[in-house]
């Protein structure tokens, strides 16, 4: 998978190793603000890694419940004259969404995810339905996903500084992968790719994310129709609660030949240890 333009910056560093300092070239993951506008009106600013910006914007609007169909999108274009292309305007058929009121706050950063929805109540209010997918995956296949994810992280391989979200089929085949300095942005890019390609809902796939499986990641996966979410680290308590309520299979600590299922065990065909009499 090619590295998106402007996502990597070459820089000069001083490296200290075994008591000796030396000059060298290194690569940094780029972090820049992206202002999202709807029909010319500012909506939010997110810190992201440039690349797949159209997918990021489309996925953000979808996972935040601001649009219900790709048919609502008229266009997604950079704002003319904006510095470094860091402003994107999305034209919607019905104009600026009336659902955005004083109580909806979209302030995001690469580390914390989208702020403003303090509890699961906000997700319930959006009307997300419980996942009904019959998707299943073999545990042995599941255990291969972290290595496959890491092998395809081109920007991470160059910089060591990005998160990733990837979509896999039941046989472990990689469907799509996106990287970003914000883990929630990587998930939005996957959702946006699926939306623009008319592949939603993603009911026959598993999503694998680097880092932890937090609440924002879980709710965005559910919004995209993903029945199973796996991460290399731990989920949060709110993510587990949301997964159990809406039927998301949530897997954490997926490393080597070990993982932990926090919700939705039926989608992972596991053998149980016989009880000792």
N, C-alpha and C positions, 0 to 999 in steps of 0.2 A: 504494500500500500504506500503510495508516494507521500512525502511530507508536504503538507500545505504550505504555500508561500507565506512568509512573514510570521511563521509560528516558531522559528528558531533564530536566535541571535548569536553571532560569533563574537567572542570577547577575549581579551588578554587577561591572564590571571598569573598569580604567583602560587606555586604548589610547594608545600613543605612535605618532605618524605625522608624518613630515616636520617633526620638531622641536617638535610641539605635542602635549600630553597632554590627553585628554578622557575624560569618564566615559561609559560606554555599558552597555547590557545585552548579555549573551552567553548562550550555551547550552552546557552541559557534558553529555557522555555519563555516565550514572550507572554507578557501579561499586559493587556490594554483594556480600557473601558469600551463598552459598546452601549450606545444609547439606542434603545428600541422606541420607535415612534409608531403610532397607529394613525393613519390618515393625517399625517402631519403633526399630531399632538404627541408630546413626550409621554411615555409610559413609565419607563424605568431605565436604570443604568446597571449593567452587570459587568464584572471584571471577568474577562475571558481570554483564551488563546485564539488569535485570529485563525480563521480557517473554518469552512462549512458554516459561515455566518447565516446564510439563508435557512439552513436546517435548524440552527440554534433558535432563530426567531420564530420559525413556524412551530417547532417543538415546544418552545416556551408557552406560546399562546394556547397550544393544544393541552399540554399537561396542567396548565393553570385554569383550564375551563373557559377560556375567553372565546374560543371558537369550537364548533361542533362538527365541522366538515371542511375538507380542503376546498370545496366549492365556494366557501365564503371568502377565500383569498383571491384578490384581484391581481396583486403584484407584490413583490418583495424586492426593493431596490435600495442601493446606497444613496444617502442624501447628497446631492450635488454640492461640491465644495467642502464637504466634511473632512476634517483632518484624518489622514490615514484610513479613510473609509470606516471610521468608528461610529457612524450613525446609520442606522438602517430604518427605513420607513416601510411599513406593510400596509397596503391598501386593502380594506375589507369592503365587501359588497354592501353591507348595511351601515358602514361608517364606524365611528368610535363606539365600542360596546357600552351599552347603558348599564351593564352589570358592575362597572367599575365606579364605585362610590367612595365616600369619605372613609369607610371602614376597610377598604382594600388597599393595602400598602405594599408596593413592590420595590423593596430596597434589597439588593443582593450583593454578595461578595463571593470571591472564589472559595473562601474557606467555609463560610457558614451556611450557604444555600439561601433560599428565598425566605426572607423574614416577613412577618405580618400575619401568618396563620398560626395561632398559638396552640391549637389543639386539633384533635380529630374531628371535633364538631364542625370545623370549617370544611373539612373534606366531605363529611356527611351532607352538608348543606349543598354541595355541588351535585349530589345525586349519583355519585359513582356506584355502579352496581357490583355485587359480588361476582368474582371470576368463576366461570362455569367450564373452563377448558378441561378436556380430558388428556391434556399433554402429560406424558411421563418420560422419565429418563433413567437409564441404568446408572447405578452408583459408580461403576468403573469408568463410564464415559464422563460422568460429572467430574471425577478426579483429574481428568486430562485437561479440563478447560483453563485452569490458571496458567499452565505452561503455554497453551495455544494463544491465550490472551497476551502474555508477556512477549512471545515471539513476534507478534504483529504490531507491537507498540513502537512504531518507528521514531516518533519524537521523544518518547521516554528513553529509548535506547540511546539517543544522541545527548539528551539533557539530564535524564534521571529525575525530572521535575514535573511530570504530568500524571493525571488520573486518566482512566479509560473506562469506557462502557462498551461491551460487545454483545452481539446477538448470535446465539448458536442454535442449531437444530438439534433434534433428539439424538442424532448420531454423532454429535460433536462437531459438525461442519460449521465453519465460521460464515455468518451471513453478512454482518456489517460490524465495523468498529470505528469508534470516534474517540479522540483524545482532547483533553482540555485541562487547564490549570484548576478548574472547578469541577468536582465530580458530578454535581447536579447539571452543569452545562453539557458534560459528555452524554448524560442520559437524554437531555433535551435534544441534542444533535441526532441521537439515534431515533427518537420519537419524530423529529422533524423530517429526517430521511424517510421514515416509513410513511408519514403523512403525505409528503410530496410525491412519493412513489405509489400511493394508493394501496399500501400494504397493511393498514390498520383495520382491525385490531391485531396485535401480534400474539395471537392465542396459541400458536404452535411452536413457540420458541422459548428459550431460557435466556435471561439477561445476566451477564457476569460483570461485576464492577470491581475496580481496584479500591483499596481502602475499606471503609466500613459501610454497612448498610443502614443508613439513617432514615429518619421519617420522610424527608423530602424525596429521597431516592425511591423509597417504597411507594409513595403516593404517585410519583411520576410514572413508575413502572405499571401500576394499576391503571392509571389513566390511559396508557398505551395498550392496555389489554394483555400485558405480559403475565403469564400464569406462575412463573417461577423466577425468583431473584436470588442470585448467589454472590457472596462477597468473600474476600480473603481475610477479612477482619470481622469484628463483632457488629451485630445490629444494635440499635438503641431500643429501650423499653417501649417507646411510642411506636417505633416501626413494627415491633412484634405484635403489639396490640392491634394496630391497623391491619397487619397481614392476617391475623386470626379472624378479624371482623369481616374482611372482604375477600377471604379465600385465596390469598396470595401464599404460595409456597416460599418460605424464607429460609435460606441456607447461609450460615456464617462459618468462619474459620475453615474455609475450603482450601486446604493446603496438603500436598502430598496425598496420602491415603486416608485422610481424616476430614470429616466435616460435621457440623451440628445443624440439625433441622429444628427450627423454632416454630414453624407453622406449616400446615399443609403437607404432612408426611406422605399422604397417599400418592403424590406425583413422583416420588422417588422410591422405587421398588427395592426396599432394604430387607435383609434377612435379620431376624431378631435372634438374639442369643437365648438358647433354651434355659429355662429356669432350673436351678439346681435343687433337687429334692433333698 
